[in-house]
Structure formats: structure tokens, C-alpha cells
Amino acid sequence: MVSDTLMDKWSGKYDDLYNGMIAKYGPIGFPTEQQCTTGKRMPKAKAKGAVQASGKASVADLHDVFIKLVADSTPALEVAPRSHSMIDAKAGNSTNGLETSTFTLCTRIRPTLPNEQGMGGEMFTCIVPGPTSVAGDERTETVLILTPKLSMVGDPTLEPTSFAFDYTFGGESTNDEVYAAVGAPLVRRAMAGSVGVVFAYGQTGSGKTHTMNGLMDGCISQIYSENSSGGKRQVTLSYIEVQGQKINDCLAGVQEKGRGQGSTAEGVVQIGEGLDGGVMCRNLSEHIATDRSGLEKLVAVAQSHRNTASTERNEGSSRSHGIAILDIGQAGSGSDNASIDSDVPSPSPGRLYIIDLAGSERAADSKEHTKQRMEETKQINLSLMSLKECIRARTKASCPGGGLTVHVPYRRSKLTLLMKDVFDIGCARLCSTVVIAAVSPLARDVAHSTNTLQYAAPLRVALGKQTKIELDSRDPAFWTDEQIGEWLCSKTAESLTSACFDAKEFVAGMSGMQVCMLTEAEVFKRVQSQVPGSAGASLAKDLYSALWTLIVDAKTRKRNAKGKIITEEEEAKAQLASQAEFEAKKELWKSREAHLSSELSFNDQGLSTG
């Protein structure tokens, strides 16, 4: 509000004030086109493209200006060498007990493609790797988004936003570098009997399929490498594509003579849950690959059967989710062991999921699509939304007390149901999951890339900053070597092989956490070294099942928001209080309904007498 005091202050100085504003902002009526004489205003916006008819410049008009701003704002980085695997470090994190599903979060920024270079407009890089910090086993690599914007007066500015990940791969990174960081540890764990999952999601044309193909090639090489196989292994491959609720077997009817075998799947593949809670796939063919060449041919055939089409952003966009399922048997468990009694239990094979998700699209990217393409886009975005909701819900469920109120909707789509081991907090197998957020570096796609990173980054925060919780005396992860040994003795006391089994030798000084992290194959190996044959195999199976029953019970035990265990007495008291509150509300509503009824009756009588 203009006051007399303010008028007195500027009396006789109006010309100086006006000239100062002209010097800073330019002549009245042309604030976005005139260059400032002080050098702080933006340059004329006609270097790349013409200024809009309204006289206002756009981000596309200032292509060269923004390229220089991004170059000046990009930090000079000295990336610390990746000396250890974040996947293994996270799997060994015992702060809050055994985490049956461990996430490693990555982002990969694809390079600018040859056909995008020199095009001007918004075809310039504005997403770059940020600083890296290392503290013990915790490694944090960031990605920096320099969002180009124009100020109120038309000045070009960059709005920086950073996201923290376990690994950030820039445009110069290769598939071999990505595989060494995230693929090799997953394969090692799968070959030891655990479950490994890797999937990439992001905008169509962001490089997901290129990344996943590189990971698949690395997996095949590592599985059949003499240095990592340690003996003959049987590898079984299944490959499906998911289009909405429809699931196709990409290897149905495929059978290579002399190289593998497979069952021909007739009908549509169905995914559901068994009585034991495990995920089952009906009518899905399985193909045994006896050597590297056979597995490579099977993968090539499966990928050729995937549904692809040309879109606004990608000439060969995947219109379905491609899921490769590799079951990796333990060393020496190949088909040559036919002499072994089939009734004798054996360790479950390790499993590896390599998931190439279809690219998400915005309305602007699909405006020229046909009706069929629009329906495909709708189904793709719906399934990806279900995946995002599961990621967010799983993040909340991993927090103390989160399991009480958070439902992870993994049954909402076939894609997330297949990935139940990733999202079910009570899954009964060790599972390591790698999430790769694939983004385009271009300013044209900055909104979509930011959205991708916003969904991925919070999942890492939830696992990286765990809350200290009350130790559960019934959780074997917190037992000492003596306690775990006593439990083993109690479980084998009634067994006919108890005289041959030495629990102390089995434990060998390991803590409860270390015993809990033993794979099924390792448990079999330790037990059968003392009790050979079918008796030892049966004992190992029983011990492993009993141990995981304790682990799952501990993971799903009810806690409050501060991580304190809710006892049965406290739970009963809370139920009584909730019931009393419900009854009180019922009585309140009864009295309100009676009051309303009496008022309506009185009004009706008044109207009738009137």
C-alpha cells in the first residue's frame, strides 16, 4: 500500500527509479526480448529458433543458452571405485532382523542418441550423475536433474533436484559395467539357492530393453563359466510376456533336438497361488538348456516372439512385459543323477527373474496411436501403476508397525503376483531385488524422467535408514551360537539320526543371523556331511523348513509404530477397547436417529395442522 511516508521518501527520485528499472528489466512492454546492459539479463533468444509471436521465448528457443548453463552446473566428479557389492552388503544388514526381500536401487541415464544430436529445441541433456559418498558398506550415488525453466521476466534458469540411489550409471556406462555391479551378485546368489529379481522401468525409449539384454548376456556367460559353475548345473528356462491380464508363453512348442527339452504348453498361461502360498504357473513350458549355445538360442527365440510396435518415441517399443525365469540347479544336480531316489528331498533350485518392462507413455506420446495402440498403452500404464503402488506399499510395510496397517496389493495384476517374493514381507526364501530406473537425459523428457525417479528413490530410503526396534527373543536372527545350537538339538532330539548329528559342528561358531542366511543347499551340505543319504536329506529339509517358520513368524509379528512388540495381552486389551468404542458409537447413532425421527414427526404434525 502506498503511504505518505513512501511518497516523501521517493520525492524527486522518480526519474532515477525509472531509469534503474529500464537498465535492469529493459524497456516497458518488451521485458523478455531486450538484453540487459549489466550483463545479468538473458541473451537475445534468437540464437536457436525464432521467438514466439507473443514476444516471449521458450525453453526450446534458448537451446544453446541452456546447454552452457547445464555445463556450468554439472559437478566435476571423482567417482570412488565400487570395491564391494551393495547387494551383498544389504543382504547382510541385520539391524532389524533378517530382511527376506532386499532392494538395491539403481538408475541408468541413457546417452543422447545420434539421431537426437544437433536437433536443437529441447533436445539437450539436463540429467547427469551427481556426487558419490561412501560410509563403510553404505554407498550413495546420486543423480542430478537440472530442470530448465524461465523466470517471470524470461530469464533462463535451472532448478536442481537430486535423488539418492545405490548405483547411478551415466551415459558413458556400458552394459558390462552395469552387469558387474548388479548382475553378477544376483547370479551368484541364485546359484547358491536364493531368489534374484532384476527389473527396469521407465519411459518408452529410455533404454530398458538394451540394459536387460546386456544383463541377460552376462547371466548366461556367468552361469556357464568354469570359474563360477563349480560343477555341472541344470538350467531351466521359461519365458512369458504379460499384456494386461493376458499371459503368453513365448516358448510354447519350442524343442531343440539334442540341445534341450520342453513341454508344449496348450492354452493360456495361468498364474496363481498354491496352498503353500507359493506362486504357480499353469500351462507354462519349461526348457532345459544343457549348454550356453542352447540357452542363447532359447532366449533369442523367446525375445523374437515378444509384441513390439512403433510409437511416437520408439520405433521398436515393447508392448508387453517380457519375463525370463531361470531355475538354476545346484552344482552336480544335473540330469545325470538319475540314479538318486526321486523320493529323497533335494534343495530347491535358485531362481532368477529378468524382467523387461514395457515402457510407460504420457498422453502426448500416444495422441497419434490407433485404437489398438491406445488400449495397449492403457493396459501397460495400469500394470505399471500397480507395480508402483506395490513398491510404495512395500516401503511402508517394511517400517516398524507398518505391517499392521499397510496392504501390499501384489494380487492386483499378474505381473506383481508373479513377483510375490519381492513384495510379500513374509516370503519364505531369501530374495534380492535390483530395481533399475531407466531415464532419458533430454530436457524434452524431464517431467517423465523426474516422475520415474520419484517412485524409485523412496524405496532405498526406507531400507537405508532403518529404525532400531525391540529385539525379539523368538527371532533366530538374534540368537547366539549357543542358542541356535540348543534349538537344533531340540529339533533333532526325536529323530532317529540324532545320535549321528552334532549341532555344535553344524553351527561352527556362527551367530543366529549367519545360520538364518544359509541357503537351503548349504544346509543340506552341512547336514549330509554328518548324516549321509536319504536320512540326512530328510533331516535337512525338516530343519530348513522349521528355521524359516521361525523367521517368517518373527518378520510378521505385530509391532507398534515405535517398533515395540505387541504382546497377546496388549492385543486383547486393544481389541476390547476397539469393541467398546464401536458399541459407544452404535449407541450414539441410535440416539441421533431417535432424535431425528422425533423432529420429523413433529414437523409432519405441524404441517398437517397448518
C-alpha positions in Angstrom: 0.0 0.0 0.0 1.4 3.4 -1.0 1.6 5.7 2.0 2.6 9.4 2.5 5.8 8.3 4.1 6.7 6.2 1.0 5.8 9.2 -1.3 8.0 11.5 0.7 10.9 9.0 0.5 10.9 8.9 -3.3 10.1 12.5 -3.9 12.3 13.9 -6.7 13.8 10.5 -7.4 11.2 9.1 -9.8 13.5 9.5 -12.8 16.3 7.6 -11.1 13.9 4.8 -10.1 12.5 4.6 -13.7 16.0 4.6 -15.3 17.1 1.9 -12.9 14.2 -0.4 -13.8 14.9 0.2 -17.5 18.5 -0.8 -17.0 17.6 -3.9 -15.1 14.5 -5.2 -17.0 14.6 -3.4 -20.4 12.0 -1.1 -22.0 8.4 -1.4 -20.8 6.5 -3.8 -23.0 9.5 -5.9 -24.2 10.9 -7.4 -21.0 11.8 -10.8 -22.4 13.4 -9.7 -25.7 15.7 -6.8 -24.7 19.1 -7.7 -23.3 20.2 -6.1 -20.1 23.1 -3.6 -20.2 24.5 -5.0 -16.9 25.1 -8.5 -18.5 22.9 -10.2 -15.9 19.9 -10.5 -18.2 19.5 -13.3 -20.6 20.9 -13.1 -24.1 18.6 -12.5 -27.0 16.6 -15.6 -27.7 17.1 -15.8 -31.4 20.2 -18.0 -31.4 18.2 -21.2 -31.9 14.8 -20.9 -33.4 12.6 -17.9 -33.6 11.0 -16.2 -30.6 7.3 -16.9 -30.3 4.9 -14.4 -31.9 3.9 -13.1 -28.4 7.4 -11.9 -27.9 8.2 -14.5 -25.1 10.9 -17.0 -25.5 10.5 -20.7 -24.7 13.0 -23.3 -23.4 13.3 -24.7 -26.9 14.3 -21.2 -28.2 17.2 -21.0 -25.7 18.8 -24.3 -26.7 22.4 -23.0 -26.7 21.9 -20.9 -23.6 20.7 -23.9 -21.6 23.5 -26.1 -22.9 26.0 -23.7 -21.4 24.1 -23.4 -18.1 24.0 -27.2 -17.8 27.7 -27.5 -18.5 28.5 -24.8 -15.9 26.2 -26.5 -13.3 27.4 -30.1 -13.8 29.8 -31.0 -11.0 33.2 -32.4 -11.7 33.1 -35.9 -10.2 35.7 -38.2 -8.9 33.8 -41.5 -8.7 35.1 -43.8 -5.9 35.7 -47.3 -7.1 33.0 -49.9 -6.3 35.0 -52.1 -4.1 32.2 -54.2 -2.7 28.7 -55.3 -3.7 25.8 -53.3 -2.3 23.6 -56.3 -2.9 25.6 -58.5 -0.6 26.0 -55.7 1.9 22.2 -55.2 2.1 21.6 -58.9 2.4 23.9 -59.0 5.5 22.3 -56.0 7.2 20.9 -57.4 10.5 19.8 -54.2 12.2 16.1 -55.2 12.2 16.4 -58.9 11.8 16.5 -60.9 8.5 15.0 -58.9 5.6 13.6 -61.5 3.3 13.4 -59.1 0.4 16.3 -56.7 -0.1 16.1 -54.0 -2.6 19.1 -52.4 -4.4 18.1 -49.2 -6.2 19.8 -48.1 -9.4 19.3 -45.5 -12.1 20.7 -45.6 -15.6 20.8 -42.4 -17.8 20.9 -43.4 -21.4 23.2 -41.4 -23.7 21.9 -39.0 -26.3 21.3 -40.9 -29.5 22.9 -40.0 -32.8 19.5 -39.0 -34.3 18.9 -36.6 -31.4 22.2 -34.7 -31.7 22.1 -31.3 -33.4 18.3 -31.1 -33.5 18.1 -28.0 -31.3 14.9 -27.3 -29.3 14.6 -29.3 -26.1 17.0 -32.0 -27.3 19.8 -31.2 -24.8 21.0 -33.1 -21.7 19.8 -31.9 -18.3 20.1 -35.1 -16.2 23.6 -36.1 -15.1 25.2 -38.2 -12.4 25.7 -36.4 -9.1 28.3 -36.8 -6.2 29.1 -40.2 -4.6 29.6 -40.7 -0.9 30.9 -43.9 0.9 30.5 -44.6 4.6 31.6 -48.1 5.5 29.4 -50.6 3.5 26.9 -47.9 2.7 27.4 -46.3 -0.7 25.3 -43.5 -2.0 25.4 -42.4 -5.6 23.1 -39.5 -6.7 21.5 -38.3 -9.9 21.1 -34.6 -10.6 18.2 -33.2 -12.5 18.7 -29.7 -13.8 15.2 -28.8 -14.9 15.2 -25.9 -17.4 12.8 -23.1 -16.7 12.2 -19.4 -17.5 11.7 -16.9 -14.7 8.8 -14.4 -14.6 10.8 -12.0 -16.7 12.1 -14.6 -19.1 15.5 -15.3 -17.6 16.7 -18.9 -18.3 17.3 -20.8 -15.0 17.9 -24.4 -13.9 16.0 -25.9 -11.0 18.3 -28.6 -9.5 16.8 -31.7 -7.8 18.9 -34.7 -6.7 17.9 -38.3 -5.8 19.9 -40.8 -3.9 20.5 -44.4 -5.2 22.8 -47.3 -4.5 24.2 -47.1 -8.0 24.0 -44.4 -10.7 25.1 -45.2 -14.2 25.7 -42.2 -16.6 25.5 -42.0 -20.3 29.1 -43.3 -20.7 28.5 -46.5 -18.7 28.4 -49.8 -20.5 26.3 -53.0 -20.1 29.4 -54.7 -18.8 29.7 -52.1 -16.0 26.1 -52.4 -15.1 26.3 -56.2 -15.0 29.4 -56.3 -12.8 27.7 -54.1 -10.2 24.2 -55.7 -10.1 24.0 -58.7 -12.3 26.9 -60.8 -11.1 26.0 -60.7 -7.4 22.4 -61.8 -8.3 23.6 -64.7 -10.3 26.0 -65.8 -7.5 23.1 -65.7 -5.0 20.8 -67.6 -7.4 23.4 -70.3 -8.0 23.6 -70.7 -4.1 19.8 -71.3 -4.0 18.4 -67.8 -3.3 15.9 -65.8 -5.5 17.2 -62.9 -7.6 15.0 -60.4 -9.3 16.0 -57.6 -11.6 13.7 -55.3 -13.5 13.9 -51.9 -15.2 11.1 -49.5 -15.7 10.7 -46.0 -17.1 9.6 -44.1 -20.2 9.4 -45.9 -23.5 12.7 -45.2 -25.3 14.7 -44.8 -22.1 17.0 -47.8 -22.8 15.3 -50.6 -20.6 15.5 -53.3 -23.2 19.1 -52.5 -24.1 20.0 -52.8 -20.4 18.1 -56.0 -19.8 19.6 -57.7 -22.9 23.0 -56.8 -21.6 22.1 -58.3 -18.2 20.8 -61.5 -19.9 24.0 -61.9 -21.9 26.1 -61.5 -18.7 24.0 -64.0 -16.8 24.4 -66.7 -19.5 28.1 -66.2 -19.6 28.5 -66.4 -15.8 26.3 -69.4 -15.4 28.3 -71.5 -17.9 31.7 -70.1 -16.9 34.0 -72.7 -15.5 35.2 -70.3 -12.8 31.7 -69.8 -11.4 29.8 -73.0 -12.1 31.9 -75.3 -9.8 30.3 -78.3 -11.4 27.6 -79.4 -13.7 24.3 -77.4 -13.3 20.9 -77.9 -14.8 19.4 -74.6 -16.1 15.7 -74.5 -16.9 14.3 -71.5 -18.8 10.7 -70.3 -19.1 9.8 -67.0 -20.9 6.4 -65.3 -20.8 5.0 -62.0 -21.9 2.3 -60.2 -19.9 -0.2 -58.0 -21.7 -2.7 -56.7 -19.1 -4.4 -59.8 -17.8 -3.3 -62.0 -20.8 -0.2 -64.1 -20.4 1.6 -65.7 -23.4 4.2 -68.4 -23.4 6.9 -67.2 -25.7 8.5 -70.7 -25.9 5.3 -72.8 -26.4 6.1 -75.7 -28.6 9.8 -75.0 -28.9 12.0 -78.0 -28.7 15.6 -78.3 -29.9 16.7 -81.9 -30.7 19.9 -82.8 -28.8 20.1 -79.5 -27.1 17.2 -79.3 -24.7 13.7 -80.4 -23.9 10.5 -78.7 -23.1 6.8 -79.4 -22.6 4.5 -77.9 -25.1 2.0 -75.5 -23.4 -1.5 -75.7 -24.7 -3.8 -72.9 -23.8 -3.3 -69.6 -22.0 -0.7 -69.5 -19.2 -2.4 -69.0 -15.8 -0.6 -67.5 -12.7 -2.0 -68.2 -9.2 -1.0 -69.1 -5.7 -0.7 -72.7 -4.3 -1.9 -73.9 -1.0 1.6 -73.3 0.5 1.5 -69.6 -0.7 3.9 -70.1 -3.5 3.3 -68.7 -7.0 2.3 -71.3 -9.6 2.3 -71.0 -13.4 0.0 -73.4 -15.2 0.5 -74.3 -18.9 4.0 -72.8 -18.9 6.6 -74.7 -20.8 10.0 -75.4 -19.3 13.1 -75.9 -21.4 16.3 -77.5 -20.1 19.4 -75.9 -21.6 22.4 -78.2 -21.4 25.0 -75.7 -22.7 25.5 -72.0 -23.3 24.6 -72.2 -27.0 21.3 -73.9 -26.3 20.3 -71.2 -23.7 21.2 -68.4 -26.0 19.1 -69.8 -28.8 16.1 -70.3 -26.5 16.4 -66.6 -25.3 16.6 -65.4 -28.9 13.5 -67.3 -29.9 11.5 -66.0 -26.9 12.5 -62.4 -27.5 11.6 -62.6 -31.1 8.0 -63.6 -30.1 7.5 -60.5 -28.0 5.0 -58.0 -29.1 6.7 -54.7 -30.3 5.4 -51.8 -32.3 6.5 -48.3 -33.5 5.4 -45.4 -31.2 6.0 -41.6 -31.1 9.1 -42.1 -29.0 10.5 -45.5 -30.0 10.5 -47.4 -33.3 10.7 -50.8 -31.6 8.7 -50.1 -28.4 7.9 -53.2 -26.2 4.1 -53.5 -25.9 4.3 -56.2 -23.2 6.3 -57.1 -20.2 8.9 -59.8 -21.0 9.8 -62.1 -18.1 12.6 -64.7 -18.3 12.5 -67.2 -15.4 15.8 -69.2 -14.9 15.9 -72.1 -12.4 19.5 -72.8 -11.6 20.2 -76.2 -10.0 22.9 -76.8 -7.5 26.3 -78.0 -8.7 26.2 -81.7 -9.5 22.4 -81.8 -9.6 22.0 -82.3 -13.3 20.1 -84.9 -15.1 23.0 -87.3 -14.8 21.9 -88.0 -11.2 19.0 -90.2 -12.3 20.2 -93.0 -10.0 19.3 -91.0 -6.9 16.0 -92.0 -5.4 13.4 -89.5 -6.6 11.6 -89.6 -3.2 14.6 -88.2 -1.5 14.1 -84.4 -1.0 16.7 -82.2 -2.6 17.5 -78.4 -2.3 15.2 -76.2 -4.3 17.0 -74.6 -7.3 17.9 -71.0 -7.2 15.6 -68.8 -9.3 16.4 -65.7 -11.3 13.8 -63.3 -12.8 15.0 -61.0 -15.5 12.1 -58.6 -16.3 12.0 -56.2 -19.2 9.0 -54.0 -18.5 7.1 -52.2 -21.3 7.7 -48.5 -21.4 5.2 -46.1 -19.8 3.8 -43.3 -22.0 2.2 -40.0 -21.5 -0.9 -38.7 -23.3 1.3 -36.5 -25.5 3.2 -39.6 -26.6 0.2 -41.6 -27.6 -2.1 -39.0 -29.2 -1.4 -40.4 -32.7 -2.0 -44.0 -31.7 -4.7 -46.2 -33.2 -7.5 -47.6 -31.0 -5.5 -50.8 -30.6 -2.3 -48.9 -29.6 -4.3 -46.8 -27.1 -5.7 -49.9 -25.5 -2.2 -51.4 -25.2 -1.0 -48.2 -23.7 -3.8 -48.2 -21.2 -3.0 -51.8 -20.1 0.7 -51.1 -19.9 0.2 -48.0 -17.7 -2.3 -49.8 -15.5 0.1 -52.6 -14.8 3.0 -50.2 -14.2 0.8 -48.2 -11.8 0.1 -51.5 -9.9 3.8 -52.1 -9.7 4.4 -48.5 -8.4 1.7 -49.0 -5.7 3.3 -52.2 -4.6 6.7 -50.5 -4.4 5.2 -47.7 -2.2 3.2 -50.1 0.0 6.2 -52.4 0.4 8.2 -49.4 1.6 5.7 -48.5 4.2 5.3 -52.2 5.3 9.0 -52.5 6.0 8.8 -49.8 8.6 8.1 -50.7 12.3 4.4 -51.2 12.7 3.8 -50.8 9.0 2.8 -54.4 8.5 -0.3 -53.8 10.7 -1.9 -51.2 8.5 -0.3 -51.5 5.1 -1.6 -53.9 2.5 0.7 -54.6 -0.4 -1.6 -55.2 -3.4 0.6 -57.6 -5.3 -2.5 -59.6 -6.4 -3.9 -56.7 -8.3 -2.1 -57.6 -11.5 -0.5 -60.8 -12.9 2.9 -59.0 -13.2 3.0 -58.2 -9.4 1.6 -61.6 -8.4 4.5 -63.3 -10.2 6.8 -61.0 -8.2 5.2 -62.1 -4.9 8.6 -62.9 -3.4 9.6 -59.3 -3.9 6.6 -57.7 -2.2 5.4 -60.2 0.4 7.1 -59.2 3.7 6.6 -62.8 4.9 8.1 -64.6 1.9 9.9 -67.8 2.9 13.0 -67.5 0.8 15.9 -65.1 0.7 15.3 -62.7 -2.1 17.5 -60.0 -3.5 15.9 -57.4 -5.9 17.5 -54.9 -8.2 15.4 -52.0 -9.4 16.8 -50.1 -12.4 15.1 -46.7 -13.1 15.9 -46.0 -16.7 15.6 -42.4 -17.8 16.2 -40.2 -20.8 18.7 -37.4 -20.3 16.8 -34.9 -22.5 15.0 -31.8 -21.4 12.1 -32.9 -23.6 11.5 -35.8 -21.3 12.5 -34.2 -18.0 9.0 -34.4 -16.5 8.6 -38.1 -17.2 12.2 -38.9 -16.0 11.5 -37.0 -12.8 8.4 -39.0 -12.2 10.3 -42.2 -12.7 13.0 -41.3 -10.2 10.4 -40.1 -7.7 8.9 -43.5 -7.5 12.2 -45.4 -7.3 14.2 -43.3 -4.8 12.0 -43.6 -1.7 12.3 -47.4 -1.6 16.0 -47.0 -1.0 15.5 -44.5 1.8 13.2 -47.0 3.7 15.8 -49.7 3.6 18.9 -47.5 4.1 17.6 -45.7 7.2 16.2 -48.5 9.4 14.7 -47.7 12.7 16.1 -49.5 15.7 13.4 -51.9 17.0 12.9 -54.0 20.1 14.8 -57.3 19.8 12.6 -60.3 19.6 13.8 -63.1 21.8 11.9 -65.6 19.5 13.7 -64.3 16.3 16.5 -66.8 15.5 18.4 -63.9 13.7 19.3 -62.5 17.2 20.3 -65.8 18.8 23.8 -66.6 19.8 25.7 -69.7 18.6 24.8 -71.5 21.8 21.1 -70.6 21.5 20.9 -71.8 17.8 22.7 -74.9 18.8 20.3 -75.7 21.6 17.4 -75.2 19.2 18.9 -77.6 16.7 19.3 -80.2 19.4 15.7 -79.8 20.4 14.5 -80.2 16.8 16.6 -83.4 16.3 16.0 -85.0 19.7 13.2 -87.2 18.5 14.9 -88.0 15.1 16.4 -91.5 14.5 19.5 -89.8 13.3 20.0 -87.6 16.4 22.9 -89.8 17.6 24.8 -89.0 14.3 24.1 -85.3 14.2 26.3 -82.8 16.1 24.6 -79.4 16.3 27.8 -77.8 17.5 29.6 -79.0 14.4 26.8 -77.7 12.2 26.8 -74.2 13.8 30.6 -74.0 13.8 30.5 -70.8 15.9 28.1 -68.9 13.6 25.6 -66.4 15.0 21.9 -66.9 14.6 21.9 -64.3 11.7 24.6 -66.2 9.9 22.7 -69.5 10.2 19.5 -67.8 9.1 21.2 -66.6 5.9 22.4 -70.1 5.0 20.9 -71.2 1.7 18.9 -74.4 1.5 21.8 -76.0 -0.4 24.3 -75.1 2.3 22.0 -76.5 5.0 21.8 -79.8 3.0 25.5 -79.9 2.6 26.2 -79.4 6.3 23.7 -81.9 7.4 24.6 -84.6 4.9 28.3 -84.3 5.8 27.2 -85.8 9.1 24.2 -87.9 8.1 24.6 -89.1 4.5 21.9 -90.4 2.2 18.2 -90.0 2.3 18.1 -89.7 6.1 20.3 -86.7 6.0 18.3 -85.1 3.1 15.1 -85.5 5.0 16.6 -84.1 8.2 18.0 -81.1 6.3 14.6 -80.4 4.7 12.9 -80.5 8.1 15.4 -78.3 9.8 15.4 -75.7 7.0 11.5 -75.6 7.0 11.4 -75.2 10.8 14.0 -72.5 10.7 12.1 -70.5 8.1 8.9 -70.9 10.0 10.6 -69.1 12.9 12.0 -66.4 10.6 8.6 -65.7 8.9 6.8 -65.6 12.3 9.3 -63.0 13.5 9.0 -60.9 10.4 5.2 -60.8 10.6 5.0 -60.3 14.4 2.9 -57.4 15.3 4.6 -54.2 16.4 3.6 -50.6 17.2 4.9 -47.6 15.3 8.0 -47.4 17.5 9.0 -51.0 16.8 7.9 -52.4 20.2 6.4 -55.9 20.1 2.7 -56.0 20.8 2.1 -58.8 23.4 -1.0 -61.0 23.3 -2.3 -59.2 26.4 -1.9 -55.8 24.8 -3.5 -57.1 21.6 -6.5 -58.4 23.6 -6.8 -55.2 25.5 -6.7 -53.2 22.3 -9.4 -55.4 20.8 -11.6 -54.9 23.9 -11.1 -51.1 23.7 -11.9 -51.1 20.0 -15.1 -53.1 20.6 -16.1 -50.8 23.4 -15.6 -47.8 21.1 -17.7 -49.4 18.4 -20.5 -50.1 20.9 -20.4 -46.5 22.1 -20.7 -45.2 18.5 -23.6 -47.5 17.9 -25.4 -46.1 20.9 -24.6 -42.6 19.8 -26.1 -43.2 16.3 -29.2 -44.8 17.9 -29.8 -41.7 20.0 -29.2 -39.4 16.9 -31.6 -41.4 14.8 -34.3 -41.3 17.5 -33.8 -37.5 17.8 -34.1 -37.1 14.0 -37.2 -39.3 14.0 -38.9 -37.2 16.7 -38.1 -34.0 14.8 -39.5 -35.3 11.6 -42.7 -36.5 13.3 -43.1 -33.0 15.0 -42.7 -31.2 11.6 -45.2 -33.6 9.9 -47.7 -32.8 12.6 -47.1 -29.1 12.3 -47.6 -29.2 8.6 -50.8 -31.2 8.8 -52.4 -28.9 11.4 -51.3 -25.8 9.4 
